[in-house]
Every structure is written in structure tokens, then in C-alpha cells.
């Protein structure tokens, strides 16, 4: 019998704890291949490897299980320098990925000029500054007149002379367009130096190169099961999300099959994950944001780098903020309590109420078979704010006075939305030690049931703490 490819993706704006759900799926299933189908080192999470905390960006979950192979699919863009660092961090923590991590030769390499351009021009979107969007746009552009501008991993190894020409040509244009641009050390851009650094890293990827276009299909045909582990979040999808303040890859479930090199014929179960409270990092509309525009302005100060974790924790009193009686301060307190700071950029994540309109749309559009809501234990943080009549949940939108049950397609319309908020009874219990449905307090059972009624679907699992084992299946 042929194998199946399950798919896991984030249903909001990223950072919903997908890594943890991925580990849960792998623990309970019999997958032997985990595929990353989109994005690059813009995604981020922390993993504990042999007791050591390691920041991860591109290597998919499952890497700690030696029976599982990993594949970075053709839908991705990858920075060879940061990928090599990640591989070596993992090796230093005790796991060698040689022979287990495959990189499709169709993956586009993020070139130095793309990262510089993102630094100079990515501010409008509030990107992670990793060059992701510029790598995807060069991929789409392919050539500038008779000059190639995109460089794929396979092309790099097939013709290094051409690779050098492409990287240096792009850097020369960059230096011409931005003559004052400096590198990290404050020096003018040195094209040879940039190329050598890039080449040194890219060369190391050769042992991971997969040139067989049927690699994934052959394994599925042989009866193996795969997990497609998507990056970023559904509402950051280039087309489906809140364009232009989105990422540059397809983050909706269909994009996972294409980018993972998996024909839809092998589609297995579709898993989705959200978290409460909801968060968003960077620019872009966020209808349920606590404190609305004031929160946005606060989080984006110094391009998002003013209120990083240590700064906020040292400067603000959580208890005072919880009970200040307004949503802006409540949001800041919830961010500190929930540790909502970017794993990749350390920027404060904007914090918002659970939004069931958004979540329902994501479930419907991604075709969710299984839904996990992480950080359910954090709903208790809302309940520490004594002035709130209950936990606020968004259950409706009004656009120009008319009720609608979807997030509109343009940011102009989203900016005009009014949210309808309902309060559900407080959850005051500590859920972090609970593992069985039977042990959940009534407050949680009732909250889940209210949400399921709204979503018109089951919630299959809730996360109740930061560790991978802290979840309850419903
Ligand atoms: P880019 O992906 O670096 O181009 O950034 C585009 C937008 O997507 C920015 O608002 C980023 O903060 C956001 N973004 C990209 N990847 C992630 C992610 O994994 N989690 C959360 N936000 C992300």
C-alpha cells in the first residue's frame, strides 16, 4: 500500500507552537520523513537537545528521532550560511544530521544581496530581515535581461562558475544602487568577501543535496508516511493572507503539497494549530489586537526592537498592568506572562483576543481534519484581570455596519472592521499539570464547547504548557 503525507500548518500569523504539535504527531504516528515545504530562516523555534536549548529555523521537527529523515523541499528558500550554522549547532548538541537531512536541488539559495536589500527595503512589511522576499522575487524574476539572478542549490553545484557570476553580478547591482551600504562590521560591502563567505557555506551543503525529482514520491510509493511541516502562518500566505503585510511563500495547505514535492494524491490528514491569545509580529492588520493601534505602535517602536523581552520584563509591573483597566496594558502583561517574543528576531509579538471568526476561516480554507489550540492554559492570564467580566473572545466582524463572517480580502477593508466581542466565564484553574480530558475543570469544558459550537467543528487537542508533553487530547 502506498504511504500518506499528513500536513501540519499554523492557522494564524505564525508562532502558534507548531513544533510541539509536530512532535506529538510524530510520536503517535509512523512517519519516516518530515518535509519542510516553504519559507526559509524566517521561521523560528527553540528545541531542547540533550538538555541544551538550541534556536532552530529551517530543520523540521523529528530531527531528534534517528528513524526519521528530513527534507527541505523545492518550495523553500535557504540561506546556506545560517543553515550550516543550524546544522553545526545541532551537531554540537549531539545530533549529526549527515545522511538524514536532504535538500532538494530545486531550493533557491538566499544570496547576500537579497539579505541586504531586505534590511534596506523590508521595513514597510516589517520582515524578519532574512532576505526571504527578495529571494522569492528573484526566483520569480529568473533573469534580468540575459543575466541569471536566481540561484538554486542544484544550479550552484552544477556550475560553480555561473554561481559565482550570479552572486557577484547581484552584489554589484546592490553596491551600485546603495553605495553607502555597510556590512555588519560597518565596512563597505566587499563583493569578493561576501562571495567567499557564501561559497564556503554553500559547499558544505553538497552531502545533503537530493537531485532525484522523484525522491519523495518514491518513498511514499514504497509505503512510507511523511509529514509536511509548513512554516509561518496561514494569514501570512502571499495570496490568501493580509497582503502586502505577509510573507512571500504560500503558507496555506495547498502550498505545502506543491512546495513539499508531494502530489495531492498522497494527501493524508490535515492538521492545524492556533493559540490563545493570538499574536502577530511585524506590521499588518490584527482585528483582535488588545489595545489596537496603541499596541501596534508600542510593539513597533524602533522597528520592533525597543520592547524586546528583557526590556519589557524589567520596565513593567505585570500585576499593575493586568489591573490597569485597559486593553493596551492587559496586552503587555499577557505578552510578558506568555513570553510572546519572536524566536527569530526577539521582537515583541502583538497580543490579541482569541478570534473565532479568523480561526473558522482558516479551518475551512485549509480543510482542517484536526485542530489543536495551544496555550489554552494562558487563558487563565486574562482571568487575573479582575476588571474583566470574563475572557473576551471575538465572535463577529462588522464592515461598514454590516455583519460579516470572514476576514475581508484587502487590508483597506480590514482596517475598517469592528469586532464583536463576547465574554466567556473566567478560567481560574492551573491547567499545566492536566493530561486527561476527564481531569479538565468545568470552565475549560464549557469554553471548548462554546468554541466548538461557533467553529462548527471539534477541537481535538489543547496545549496546557510549554513542554512538548503538556497537552490534553479531547
Ligand atoms: P518575511 O517572511 O521575513 O518576509 O516577513 C514578512 C512578515 O511575515 C513579517 O511580518 C514577519 O514578521 C512575518 N513572519 C515571517 N515568518 C514568520 C514566522 O515564522 N512567525 C511569525 N511571523 C513571521
Boltz pocket constraint, residues with backbone or C-beta under 6 A from the ligand:
constraints:
  - pocket:
      binder: B
      contacts: [[A, 13], [A, 14], [A, 15], [A, 42], [A, 43], [A, 44], [A, 125], [A, 126], [A, 127], [A, 128], [A, 129], [A, 130], [A, 131], [A, 132], [A, 133], [A, 231], [A, 232], [A, 233], [A, 236], [A, 245], [A, 246], [A, 247], [A, 248], [A, 281], [A, 282], [A, 283]]
      max_distance: 6.0
